[in-house]
């Protein structure tokens, strides 16, 4: 078995209104003057695990992302691998 580390970044699809980001932008504008602040929110998941092969590891992470981490109707995700 080999150790793998995957970082899964989940964010709303561009066409979905990001209410949390808009609230953040408003809070910042009340705190300090910032020009043209545009924010999008999301989640980052760091997965450390063991798998037999890289292909097996990729399948595990894709299944987790598809079935648990991201709602495919409104979210998209990106997987990054670290050695």
PyMOL Python script that loads the backbone (N, CA, C, O; Angstrom):
from pymol import cmd

cmd.read_pdbstr("""\
ATOM      1  N   UNK A   1       0.843  -1.187   0.000  1.00  0.00           N
ATOM      2  CA  UNK A   1       0.000   0.000   0.000  1.00  0.00           C
ATOM      3  C   UNK A   1       0.883   1.243   0.000  1.00  0.00           C
ATOM      4  O   UNK A   1       1.954   1.280   0.606  1.00  0.00           O
ATOM      5  N   UNK A   2       0.397   2.243  -0.695  1.00  0.00           N
ATOM      6  CA  UNK A   2       1.113   3.515  -0.777  1.00  0.00           C
ATOM      7  C   UNK A   2       0.225   4.603  -0.193  1.00  0.00           C
ATOM      8  O   UNK A   2      -0.999   4.540  -0.303  1.00  0.00           O
ATOM      9  N   UNK A   3       0.849   5.609   0.433  1.00  0.00           N
ATOM     10  CA  UNK A   3       0.107   6.742   0.976  1.00  0.00           C
ATOM     11  C   UNK A   3      -0.181   7.756  -0.124  1.00  0.00           C
ATOM     12  O   UNK A   3       0.664   8.027  -0.977  1.00  0.00           O
ATOM     13  N   UNK A   4      -1.382   8.308  -0.089  1.00  0.00           N
ATOM     14  CA  UNK A   4      -1.787   9.328  -1.046  1.00  0.00           C
ATOM     15  C   UNK A   4      -2.388  10.500  -0.294  1.00  0.00           C
ATOM     16  O   UNK A   4      -2.969  10.337   0.779  1.00  0.00           O
ATOM     17  N   UNK A   5      -2.238  11.691  -0.876  1.00  0.00           N
ATOM     18  CA  UNK A   5      -2.858  12.888  -0.328  1.00  0.00           C
ATOM     19  C   UNK A   5      -3.546  13.623  -1.472  1.00  0.00           C
ATOM     20  O   UNK A   5      -2.914  14.020  -2.451  1.00  0.00           O
ATOM     21  N   UNK A   6      -4.855  13.793  -1.324  1.00  0.00           N
ATOM     22  CA  UNK A   6      -5.642  14.511  -2.324  1.00  0.00           C
ATOM     23  C   UNK A   6      -6.292  15.721  -1.671  1.00  0.00           C
ATOM     24  O   UNK A   6      -6.769  15.654  -0.538  1.00  0.00           O
ATOM     25  N   UNK A   7      -6.301  16.813  -2.396  1.00  0.00           N
ATOM     26  CA  UNK A   7      -6.991  18.018  -1.950  1.00  0.00           C
ATOM     27  C   UNK A   7      -8.163  18.223  -2.903  1.00  0.00           C
ATOM     28  O   UNK A   7      -7.982  18.373  -4.111  1.00  0.00           O
ATOM     29  N   UNK A   8      -9.371  18.226  -2.333  1.00  0.00           N
ATOM     30  CA  UNK A   8     -10.582  18.391  -3.136  1.00  0.00           C
ATOM     31  C   UNK A   8     -11.163  19.761  -2.824  1.00  0.00           C
ATOM     32  O   UNK A   8     -11.529  20.049  -1.684  1.00  0.00           O
ATOM     33  N   UNK A   9     -11.244  20.607  -3.855  1.00  0.00           N
ATOM     34  CA  UNK A   9     -11.815  21.948  -3.715  1.00  0.00           C
ATOM     35  C   UNK A   9     -13.208  21.938  -4.321  1.00  0.00           C
ATOM     36  O   UNK A   9     -13.384  21.664  -5.508  1.00  0.00           O
ATOM     37  N   UNK A  10     -14.200  22.243  -3.484  1.00  0.00           N
ATOM     38  CA  UNK A  10     -15.595  22.247  -3.919  1.00  0.00           C
ATOM     39  C   UNK A  10     -16.093  23.685  -3.895  1.00  0.00           C
ATOM     40  O   UNK A  10     -15.924  24.393  -2.902  1.00  0.00           O
ATOM     41  N   UNK A  11     -16.710  24.115  -4.997  1.00  0.00           N
ATOM     42  CA  UNK A  11     -17.261  25.470  -5.053  1.00  0.00           C
ATOM     43  C   UNK A  11     -18.554  25.459  -5.852  1.00  0.00           C
ATOM     44  O   UNK A  11     -18.830  24.530  -6.612  1.00  0.00           O
ATOM     45  N   UNK A  12     -19.339  26.516  -5.661  1.00  0.00           N
ATOM     46  CA  UNK A  12     -20.582  26.639  -6.411  1.00  0.00           C
ATOM     47  C   UNK A  12     -20.269  26.841  -7.893  1.00  0.00           C
ATOM     48  O   UNK A  12     -19.264  27.460  -8.245  1.00  0.00           O
ATOM     49  N   UNK A  13     -21.124  26.322  -8.745  1.00  0.00           N
ATOM     50  CA  UNK A  13     -20.981  26.571 -10.178  1.00  0.00           C
ATOM     51  C   UNK A  13     -21.136  28.072 -10.421  1.00  0.00           C
ATOM     52  O   UNK A  13     -21.859  28.746  -9.687  1.00  0.00           O
ATOM     53  N   UNK A  14     -20.463  28.599 -11.447  1.00  0.00           N
ATOM     54  CA  UNK A  14     -20.486  30.053 -11.695  1.00  0.00           C
ATOM     55  C   UNK A  14     -21.889  30.646 -11.835  1.00  0.00           C
ATOM     56  O   UNK A  14     -22.111  31.803 -11.477  1.00  0.00           O
ATOM     57  N   UNK A  15     -22.826  29.869 -12.347  1.00  0.00           N
ATOM     58  CA  UNK A  15     -24.176  30.398 -12.565  1.00  0.00           C
ATOM     59  C   UNK A  15     -25.041  30.399 -11.304  1.00  0.00           C
ATOM     60  O   UNK A  15     -26.164  30.902 -11.327  1.00  0.00           O
ATOM     61  N   UNK A  16     -24.532  29.843 -10.212  1.00  0.00           N
ATOM     62  CA  UNK A  16     -25.277  29.790  -8.952  1.00  0.00           C
ATOM     63  C   UNK A  16     -24.911  31.005  -8.100  1.00  0.00           C
ATOM     64  O   UNK A  16     -23.731  31.288  -7.890  1.00  0.00           O
ATOM     65  N   UNK A  17     -25.921  31.721  -7.612  1.00  0.00           N
ATOM     66  CA  UNK A  17     -25.685  32.903  -6.780  1.00  0.00           C
ATOM     67  C   UNK A  17     -25.063  32.463  -5.456  1.00  0.00           C
ATOM     68  O   UNK A  17     -25.595  31.587  -4.774  1.00  0.00           O
ATOM     69  N   UNK A  18     -23.946  33.071  -5.100  1.00  0.00           N
ATOM     70  CA  UNK A  18     -23.207  32.734  -3.881  1.00  0.00           C
ATOM     71  C   UNK A  18     -23.604  33.715  -2.772  1.00  0.00           C
ATOM     72  O   UNK A  18     -22.977  34.763  -2.615  1.00  0.00           O
ATOM     73  N   UNK A  19     -24.625  33.380  -2.021  1.00  0.00           N
ATOM     74  CA  UNK A  19     -25.160  34.259  -0.985  1.00  0.00           C
ATOM     75  C   UNK A  19     -24.141  34.490   0.129  1.00  0.00           C
ATOM     76  O   UNK A  19     -24.025  35.600   0.647  1.00  0.00           O
ATOM     77  N   UNK A  20     -23.410  33.451   0.492  1.00  0.00           N
ATOM     78  CA  UNK A  20     -22.394  33.577   1.540  1.00  0.00           C
ATOM     79  C   UNK A  20     -21.311  34.577   1.126  1.00  0.00           C
ATOM     80  O   UNK A  20     -20.848  35.375   1.941  1.00  0.00           O
ATOM     81  N   UNK A  21     -20.916  34.524  -0.139  1.00  0.00           N
ATOM     82  CA  UNK A  21     -19.891  35.451  -0.635  1.00  0.00           C
ATOM     83  C   UNK A  21     -20.400  36.886  -0.632  1.00  0.00           C
ATOM     84  O   UNK A  21     -19.661  37.809  -0.291  1.00  0.00           O
ATOM     85  N   UNK A  22     -21.656  37.074  -1.009  1.00  0.00           N
ATOM     86  CA  UNK A  22     -22.219  38.433  -1.008  1.00  0.00           C
ATOM     87  C   UNK A  22     -22.270  38.994   0.410  1.00  0.00           C
ATOM     88  O   UNK A  22     -21.990  40.176   0.612  1.00  0.00           O
ATOM     89  N   UNK A  23     -22.624  38.168   1.394  1.00  0.00           N
ATOM     90  CA  UNK A  23     -22.638  38.611   2.789  1.00  0.00           C
ATOM     91  C   UNK A  23     -21.226  38.991   3.234  1.00  0.00           C
ATOM     92  O   UNK A  23     -21.037  39.976   3.947  1.00  0.00           O
ATOM     93  N   UNK A  24     -20.243  38.207   2.812  1.00  0.00           N
ATOM     94  CA  UNK A  24     -18.846  38.506   3.125  1.00  0.00           C
ATOM     95  C   UNK A  24     -18.431  39.842   2.517  1.00  0.00           C
ATOM     96  O   UNK A  24     -17.808  40.666   3.188  1.00  0.00           O
ATOM     97  N   UNK A  25     -18.772  40.057   1.254  1.00  0.00           N
ATOM     98  CA  UNK A  25     -18.423  41.310   0.577  1.00  0.00           C
ATOM     99  C   UNK A  25     -19.029  42.511   1.301  1.00  0.00           C
ATOM    100  O   UNK A  25     -18.369  43.538   1.462  1.00  0.00           O
ATOM    101  N   UNK A  26     -20.283  42.384   1.738  1.00  0.00           N
ATOM    102  CA  UNK A  26     -20.936  43.477   2.465  1.00  0.00           C
ATOM    103  C   UNK A  26     -20.248  43.736   3.801  1.00  0.00           C
ATOM    104  O   UNK A  26     -20.042  44.888   4.183  1.00  0.00           O
ATOM    105  N   UNK A  27     -19.894  42.671   4.510  1.00  0.00           N
ATOM    106  CA  UNK A  27     -19.218  42.816   5.805  1.00  0.00           C
ATOM    107  C   UNK A  27     -17.876  43.526   5.628  1.00  0.00           C
ATOM    108  O   UNK A  27     -17.523  44.404   6.416  1.00  0.00           O
ATOM    109  N   UNK A  28     -17.138  43.144   4.599  1.00  0.00           N
ATOM    110  CA  UNK A  28     -15.848  43.780   4.340  1.00  0.00           C
ATOM    111  C   UNK A  28     -16.034  45.255   4.014  1.00  0.00           C
ATOM    112  O   UNK A  28     -15.273  46.099   4.485  1.00  0.00           O
ATOM    113  N   UNK A  29     -17.043  45.566   3.209  1.00  0.00           N
ATOM    114  CA  UNK A  29     -17.262  46.967   2.813  1.00  0.00           C
ATOM    115  C   UNK A  29     -17.627  47.838   4.009  1.00  0.00           C
ATOM    116  O   UNK A  29     -17.377  49.044   3.983  1.00  0.00           O
ATOM    117  N   UNK A  30     -18.209  47.259   5.053  1.00  0.00           N
ATOM    118  CA  UNK A  30     -18.502  48.019   6.269  1.00  0.00           C
ATOM    119  C   UNK A  30     -17.267  48.160   7.157  1.00  0.00           C
ATOM    120  O   UNK A  30     -17.203  49.060   7.995  1.00  0.00           O
ATOM    121  N   UNK A  31     -16.313  47.294   6.980  1.00  0.00           N
ATOM    122  CA  UNK A  31     -15.107  47.297   7.806  1.00  0.00           C
ATOM    123  C   UNK A  31     -13.995  48.178   7.235  1.00  0.00           C
ATOM    124  O   UNK A  31     -13.329  48.915   7.962  1.00  0.00           O
ATOM    125  N   UNK A  32     -13.811  48.081   5.911  1.00  0.00           N
ATOM    126  CA  UNK A  32     -12.701  48.767   5.274  1.00  0.00           C
ATOM    127  C   UNK A  32     -13.069  49.055   3.816  1.00  0.00           C
ATOM    128  O   UNK A  32     -13.864  48.331   3.218  1.00  0.00           O
ATOM    129  N   UNK A  33     -12.488  50.112   3.251  1.00  0.00           N
ATOM    130  CA  UNK A  33     -12.767  50.441   1.851  1.00  0.00           C
ATOM    131  C   UNK A  33     -11.927  49.551   0.933  1.00  0.00           C
ATOM    132  O   UNK A  33     -10.697  49.563   0.993  1.00  0.00           O
ATOM    133  N   UNK A  34     -12.596  48.798   0.103  1.00  0.00           N
ATOM    134  CA  UNK A  34     -11.941  47.926  -0.875  1.00  0.00           C
ATOM    135  C   UNK A  34     -12.656  48.121  -2.203  1.00  0.00           C
ATOM    136  O   UNK A  34     -13.884  48.074  -2.264  1.00  0.00           O
ATOM    137  N   UNK A  35     -11.898  48.339  -3.256  1.00  0.00           N
ATOM    138  CA  UNK A  35     -12.497  48.564  -4.571  1.00  0.00           C
ATOM    139  C   UNK A  35     -12.637  47.242  -5.326  1.00  0.00           C
ATOM    140  O   UNK A  35     -11.717  46.424  -5.348  1.00  0.00           O
ATOM    141  N   UNK A  36     -13.783  47.052  -5.933  1.00  0.00           N
ATOM    142  CA  UNK A  36     -14.061  45.920  -6.813  1.00  0.00           C
ATOM    143  C   UNK A  36     -13.833  44.556  -6.162  1.00  0.00           C
ATOM    144  O   UNK A  36     -13.313  43.644  -6.805  1.00  0.00           O
ATOM    145  N   UNK A  37     -14.214  44.412  -4.900  1.00  0.00           N
ATOM    146  CA  UNK A  37     -14.087  43.119  -4.223  1.00  0.00           C
ATOM    147  C   UNK A  37     -15.109  42.148  -4.786  1.00  0.00           C
ATOM    148  O   UNK A  37     -16.305  42.437  -4.820  1.00  0.00           O
ATOM    149  N   UNK A  38     -14.632  41.007  -5.222  1.00  0.00           N
ATOM    150  CA  UNK A  38     -15.506  39.953  -5.728  1.00  0.00           C
ATOM    151  C   UNK A  38     -15.050  38.641  -5.089  1.00  0.00           C
ATOM    152  O   UNK A  38     -13.882  38.268  -5.199  1.00  0.00           O
ATOM    153  N   UNK A  39     -15.946  37.963  -4.441  1.00  0.00           N
ATOM    154  CA  UNK A  39     -15.594  36.765  -3.680  1.00  0.00           C
ATOM    155  C   UNK A  39     -16.485  35.596  -4.087  1.00  0.00           C
ATOM    156  O   UNK A  39     -17.654  35.787  -4.423  1.00  0.00           O
ATOM    157  N   UNK A  40     -15.935  34.398  -4.055  1.00  0.00           N
ATOM    158  CA  UNK A  40     -16.698  33.155  -4.201  1.00  0.00           C
ATOM    159  C   UNK A  40     -16.276  32.261  -3.043  1.00  0.00           C
ATOM    160  O   UNK A  40     -15.095  32.208  -2.698  1.00  0.00           O
ATOM    161  N   UNK A  41     -17.218  31.567  -2.449  1.00  0.00           N
ATOM    162  CA  UNK A  41     -16.900  30.702  -1.321  1.00  0.00           C
ATOM    163  C   UNK A  41     -16.838  29.246  -1.760  1.00  0.00           C
ATOM    164  O   UNK A  41     -17.257  28.894  -2.863  1.00  0.00           O
ATOM    165  N   UNK A  42     -16.314  28.416  -0.887  1.00  0.00           N
ATOM    166  CA  UNK A  42     -16.227  26.992  -1.173  1.00  0.00           C
ATOM    167  C   UNK A  42     -15.650  26.260   0.021  1.00  0.00           C
ATOM    168  O   UNK A  42     -15.474  26.835   1.095  1.00  0.00           O
ATOM    169  N   UNK A  43     -15.358  24.991  -0.178  1.00  0.00           N
ATOM    170  CA  UNK A  43     -14.782  24.151   0.860  1.00  0.00           C
ATOM    171  C   UNK A  43     -13.562  23.423   0.314  1.00  0.00           C
ATOM    172  O   UNK A  43     -13.488  23.089  -0.868  1.00  0.00           O
ATOM    173  N   UNK A  44     -12.615  23.188   1.204  1.00  0.00           N
ATOM    174  CA  UNK A  44     -11.430  22.413   0.855  1.00  0.00           C
ATOM    175  C   UNK A  44     -11.366  21.202   1.774  1.00  0.00           C
ATOM    176  O   UNK A  44     -11.473  21.328   2.994  1.00  0.00           O
ATOM    177  N   UNK A  45     -11.193  20.033   1.178  1.00  0.00           N
ATOM    178  CA  UNK A  45     -11.074  18.785   1.924  1.00  0.00           C
ATOM    179  C   UNK A  45      -9.711  18.185   1.624  1.00  0.00           C
ATOM    180  O   UNK A  45      -9.339  18.027   0.461  1.00  0.00           O
ATOM    181  N   UNK A  46      -8.973  17.854   2.664  1.00  0.00           N
ATOM    182  CA  UNK A  46      -7.662  17.230   2.504  1.00  0.00           C
ATOM    183  C   UNK A  46      -7.792  15.774   2.937  1.00  0.00           C
ATOM    184  O   UNK A  46      -8.090  15.483   4.095  1.00  0.00           O
ATOM    185  N   UNK A  47      -7.565  14.872   1.997  1.00  0.00           N
ATOM    186  CA  UNK A  47      -7.748  13.442   2.246  1.00  0.00           C
ATOM    187  C   UNK A  47      -6.394  12.741   2.242  1.00  0.00           C
ATOM    188  O   UNK A  47      -5.685  12.764   1.236  1.00  0.00           O
ATOM    189  N   UNK A  48      -6.041  12.129   3.344  1.00  0.00           N
ATOM    190  CA  UNK A  48      -4.838  11.311   3.453  1.00  0.00           C
ATOM    191  C   UNK A  48      -5.291   9.870   3.620  1.00  0.00           C
ATOM    192  O   UNK A  48      -6.085   9.571   4.512  1.00  0.00           O
ATOM    193  N   UNK A  49      -4.794   8.969   2.769  1.00  0.00           N
ATOM    194  CA  UNK A  49      -5.242   7.581   2.826  1.00  0.00           C
ATOM    195  C   UNK A  49      -4.247   6.674   2.117  1.00  0.00           C
ATOM    196  O   UNK A  49      -3.285   7.135   1.502  1.00  0.00           O
ATOM    197  N   UNK A  50      -4.499   5.385   2.217  1.00  0.00           N
ATOM    198  CA  UNK A  50      -3.669   4.394   1.534  1.00  0.00           C
ATOM    199  C   UNK A  50      -4.478   3.718   0.441  1.00  0.00           C
ATOM    200  O   UNK A  50      -5.683   3.509   0.579  1.00  0.00           O
ATOM    201  N   UNK A  51      -3.800   3.380  -0.643  1.00  0.00           N
ATOM    202  CA  UNK A  51      -4.415   2.647  -1.743  1.00  0.00           C
ATOM    203  C   UNK A  51      -3.345   1.809  -2.432  1.00  0.00           C
ATOM    204  O   UNK A  51      -2.152   2.092  -2.322  1.00  0.00           O
ATOM    205  N   UNK A  52      -3.780   0.793  -3.132  1.00  0.00           N
ATOM    206  CA  UNK A  52      -2.859  -0.109  -3.828  1.00  0.00           C
ATOM    207  C   UNK A  52      -2.122   0.576  -4.976  1.00  0.00           C
ATOM    208  O   UNK A  52      -0.912   0.414  -5.139  1.00  0.00           O
ATOM    209  N   UNK A  53      -2.877   1.352  -5.774  1.00  0.00           N
ATOM    210  CA  UNK A  53      -2.293   2.001  -6.955  1.00  0.00           C
ATOM    211  C   UNK A  53      -2.836   3.426  -7.091  1.00  0.00           C
ATOM    212  O   UNK A  53      -3.805   3.803  -6.432  1.00  0.00           O
ATOM    213  N   UNK A  54      -2.197   4.197  -7.949  1.00  0.00           N
ATOM    214  CA  UNK A  54      -2.662   5.565  -8.237  1.00  0.00           C
ATOM    215  C   UNK A  54      -4.067   5.537  -8.841  1.00  0.00           C
ATOM    216  O   UNK A  54      -4.910   6.364  -8.495  1.00  0.00           O
ATOM    217  N   UNK A  55      -4.316   4.582  -9.746  1.00  0.00           N
ATOM    218  CA  UNK A  55      -5.647   4.463 -10.345  1.00  0.00           C
ATOM    219  C   UNK A  55      -6.711   4.189  -9.289  1.00  0.00           C
ATOM    220  O   UNK A  55      -7.801   4.761  -9.332  1.00  0.00           O
ATOM    221  N   UNK A  56      -6.392   3.319  -8.347  1.00  0.00           N
ATOM    222  CA  UNK A  56      -7.315   3.003  -7.261  1.00  0.00           C
ATOM    223  C   UNK A  56      -7.546   4.245  -6.396  1.00  0.00           C
ATOM    224  O   UNK A  56      -8.680   4.528  -6.008  1.00  0.00           O
ATOM    225  N   UNK A  57      -6.491   4.976  -6.099  1.00  0.00           N
ATOM    226  CA  UNK A  57      -6.599   6.197  -5.300  1.00  0.00           C
ATOM    227  C   UNK A  57      -7.478   7.231  -6.006  1.00  0.00           C
ATOM    228  O   UNK A  57      -8.317   7.872  -5.374  1.00  0.00           O
ATOM    229  N   UNK A  58      -7.284   7.386  -7.305  1.00  0.00           N
ATOM    230  CA  UNK A  58      -8.092   8.340  -8.073  1.00  0.00           C
ATOM    231  C   UNK A  58      -9.564   7.951  -8.050  1.00  0.00           C
ATOM    232  O   UNK A  58     -10.435   8.811  -7.924  1.00  0.00           O
ATOM    233  N   UNK A  59      -9.841   6.659  -8.173  1.00  0.00           N
ATOM    234  CA  UNK A  59     -11.236   6.182  -8.146  1.00  0.00           C
ATOM    235  C   UNK A  59     -11.861   6.436  -6.777  1.00  0.00           C
ATOM    236  O   UNK A  59     -13.022   6.835  -6.690  1.00  0.00           O
ATOM    237  N   UNK A  60     -11.100   6.207  -5.711  1.00  0.00           N
ATOM    238  CA  UNK A  60     -11.606   6.441  -4.354  1.00  0.00           C
ATOM    239  C   UNK A  60     -11.978   7.910  -4.179  1.00  0.00           C
ATOM    240  O   UNK A  60     -13.074   8.222  -3.713  1.00  0.00           O
ATOM    241  N   UNK A  61     -11.080   8.807  -4.547  1.00  0.00           N
ATOM    242  CA  UNK A  61     -11.319  10.238  -4.347  1.00  0.00           C
ATOM    243  C   UNK A  61     -12.459  10.731  -5.233  1.00  0.00           C
ATOM    244  O   UNK A  61     -13.286  11.526  -4.786  1.00  0.00           O
ATOM    245  N   UNK A  62     -12.513  10.278  -6.462  1.00  0.00           N
ATOM    246  CA  UNK A  62     -13.611  10.684  -7.354  1.00  0.00           C
ATOM    247  C   UNK A  62     -14.956  10.226  -6.801  1.00  0.00           C
ATOM    248  O   UNK A  62     -15.928  10.980  -6.842  1.00  0.00           O
ATOM    249  N   UNK A  63     -15.024   9.008  -6.288  1.00  0.00           N
ATOM    250  CA  UNK A  63     -16.267   8.502  -5.703  1.00  0.00           C
ATOM    251  C   UNK A  63     -16.673   9.338  -4.495  1.00  0.00           C
ATOM    252  O   UNK A  63     -17.840   9.706  -4.356  1.00  0.00           O
ATOM    253  N   UNK A  64     -15.710   9.640  -3.617  1.00  0.00           N
ATOM    254  CA  UNK A  64     -16.000  10.465  -2.440  1.00  0.00           C
ATOM    255  C   UNK A  64     -16.507  11.841  -2.864  1.00  0.00           C
ATOM    256  O   UNK A  64     -17.496  12.334  -2.323  1.00  0.00           O
ATOM    257  N   UNK A  65     -15.831  12.460  -3.831  1.00  0.00           N
ATOM    258  CA  UNK A  65     -16.225  13.795  -4.290  1.00  0.00           C
ATOM    259  C   UNK A  65     -17.614  13.776  -4.934  1.00  0.00           C
ATOM    260  O   UNK A  65     -18.446  14.641  -4.657  1.00  0.00           O
ATOM    261  N   UNK A  66     -17.856  12.786  -5.791  1.00  0.00           N
ATOM    262  CA  UNK A  66     -19.146  12.700  -6.493  1.00  0.00           C
ATOM    263  C   UNK A  66     -20.302  12.387  -5.546  1.00  0.00           C
ATOM    264  O   UNK A  66     -21.380  12.969  -5.668  1.00  0.00           O
ATOM    265  N   UNK A  67     -20.083  11.479  -4.613  1.00  0.00           N
ATOM    266  CA  UNK A  67     -21.178  10.966  -3.794  1.00  0.00           C
ATOM    267  C   UNK A  67     -21.377  11.702  -2.465  1.00  0.00           C
ATOM    268  O   UNK A  67     -22.479  11.696  -1.918  1.00  0.00           O
ATOM    269  N   UNK A  68     -20.323  12.332  -1.943  1.00  0.00           N
ATOM    270  CA  UNK A  68     -20.427  12.931  -0.610  1.00  0.00           C
ATOM    271  C   UNK A  68     -20.118  14.426  -0.596  1.00  0.00           C
ATOM    272  O   UNK A  68     -20.884  15.208  -0.033  1.00  0.00           O
ATOM    273  N   UNK A  69     -19.016  14.827  -1.202  1.00  0.00           N
ATOM    274  CA  UNK A  69     -18.535  16.199  -1.024  1.00  0.00           C
ATOM    275  C   UNK A  69     -19.248  17.246  -1.862  1.00  0.00           C
ATOM    276  O   UNK A  69     -19.469  18.359  -1.385  1.00  0.00           O
ATOM    277  N   UNK A  70     -19.611  16.927  -3.088  1.00  0.00           N
ATOM    278  CA  UNK A  70     -20.185  17.930  -3.991  1.00  0.00           C
ATOM    279  C   UNK A  70     -21.598  17.558  -4.423  1.00  0.00           C
ATOM    280  O   UNK A  70     -21.886  16.405  -4.743  1.00  0.00           O
ATOM    281  N   UNK A  71     -22.459  18.548  -4.426  1.00  0.00           N
ATOM    282  CA  UNK A  71     -23.808  18.400  -4.969  1.00  0.00           C
ATOM    283  C   UNK A  71     -23.716  18.769  -6.451  1.00  0.00           C
ATOM    284  O   UNK A  71     -23.587  19.946  -6.790  1.00  0.00           O
ATOM    285  N   UNK A  72     -23.779  17.786  -7.318  1.00  0.00           N
ATOM    286  CA  UNK A  72     -23.521  18.010  -8.752  1.00  0.00           C
ATOM    287  C   UNK A  72     -24.497  18.976  -9.417  1.00  0.00           C
ATOM    288  O   UNK A  72     -24.211  19.483 -10.502  1.00  0.00           O
ATOM    289  N   UNK A  73     -25.631  19.237  -8.797  1.00  0.00           N
ATOM    290  CA  UNK A  73     -26.600  20.167  -9.371  1.00  0.00           C
ATOM    291  C   UNK A  73     -26.094  21.606  -9.264  1.00  0.00           C
ATOM    292  O   UNK A  73     -26.281  22.400 -10.186  1.00  0.00           O
ATOM    293  N   UNK A  74     -25.455  21.942  -8.147  1.00  0.00           N
ATOM    294  CA  UNK A  74     -25.059  23.336  -7.919  1.00  0.00           C
ATOM    295  C   UNK A  74     -23.557  23.533  -7.689  1.00  0.00           C
ATOM    296  O   UNK A  74     -23.089  24.671  -7.641  1.00  0.00           O
ATOM    297  N   UNK A  75     -22.795  22.437  -7.545  1.00  0.00           N
ATOM    298  CA  UNK A  75     -21.385  22.567  -7.232  1.00  0.00           C
ATOM    299  C   UNK A  75     -20.507  21.828  -8.232  1.00  0.00           C
ATOM    300  O   UNK A  75     -20.945  20.915  -8.931  1.00  0.00           O
ATOM    301  N   UNK A  76     -19.260  22.255  -8.271  1.00  0.00           N
ATOM    302  CA  UNK A  76     -18.237  21.580  -9.062  1.00  0.00           C
ATOM    303  C   UNK A  76     -17.028  21.385  -8.166  1.00  0.00           C
ATOM    304  O   UNK A  76     -16.894  22.044  -7.135  1.00  0.00           O
ATOM    305  N   UNK A  77     -16.157  20.484  -8.560  1.00  0.00           N
ATOM    306  CA  UNK A  77     -14.981  20.256  -7.730  1.00  0.00           C
ATOM    307  C   UNK A  77     -13.741  20.060  -8.582  1.00  0.00           C
ATOM    308  O   UNK A  77     -13.809  19.777  -9.778  1.00  0.00           O
ATOM    309  N   UNK A  78     -12.590  20.223  -7.910  1.00  0.00           N
ATOM    310  CA  UNK A  78     -11.282  20.047  -8.531  1.00  0.00           C
ATOM    311  C   UNK A  78     -10.454  19.213  -7.575  1.00  0.00           C
ATOM    312  O   UNK A  78     -10.480  19.436  -6.364  1.00  0.00           O
ATOM    313  N   UNK A  79      -9.719  18.254  -8.116  1.00  0.00           N
ATOM    314  CA  UNK A  79      -8.864  17.396  -7.299  1.00  0.00           C
ATOM    315  C   UNK A  79      -7.406  17.708  -7.608  1.00  0.00           C
ATOM    316  O   UNK A  79      -6.996  17.742  -8.768  1.00  0.00           O
ATOM    317  N   UNK A  80      -6.632  17.936  -6.553  1.00  0.00           N
ATOM    318  CA  UNK A  80      -5.193  18.136  -6.694  1.00  0.00           C
ATOM    319  C   UNK A  80      -4.497  17.043  -5.885  1.00  0.00           C
ATOM    320  O   UNK A  80      -4.951  16.671  -4.803  1.00  0.00           O
ATOM    321  N   UNK A  81      -3.412  16.546  -6.414  1.00  0.00           N
ATOM    322  CA  UNK A  81      -2.652  15.481  -5.732  1.00  0.00           C
ATOM    323  C   UNK A  81      -1.338  16.020  -5.216  1.00  0.00           C
ATOM    324  O   UNK A  81      -0.669  16.802  -5.891  1.00  0.00           O
ATOM    325  N   UNK A  82      -0.969  15.601  -4.023  1.00  0.00           N
ATOM    326  CA  UNK A  82       0.327  15.943  -3.459  1.00  0.00           C
ATOM    327  C   UNK A  82       1.090  14.646  -3.217  1.00  0.00           C
ATOM    328  O   UNK A  82       0.517  13.632  -2.817  1.00  0.00           O
ATOM    329  N   UNK A  83       2.373  14.702  -3.464  1.00  0.00           N
ATOM    330  CA  UNK A  83       3.218  13.510  -3.244  1.00  0.00           C
ATOM    331  C   UNK A  83       3.743  13.508  -1.837  1.00  0.00           C
ATOM    332  O   UNK A  83       4.471  12.594  -1.451  1.00  0.00           O
TER     333      UNK A  83
END
""", "prot")
cmd.dss("prot")
cmd.show_as("cartoon", "prot")
cmd.util.cbc("prot")
cmd.orient("prot")
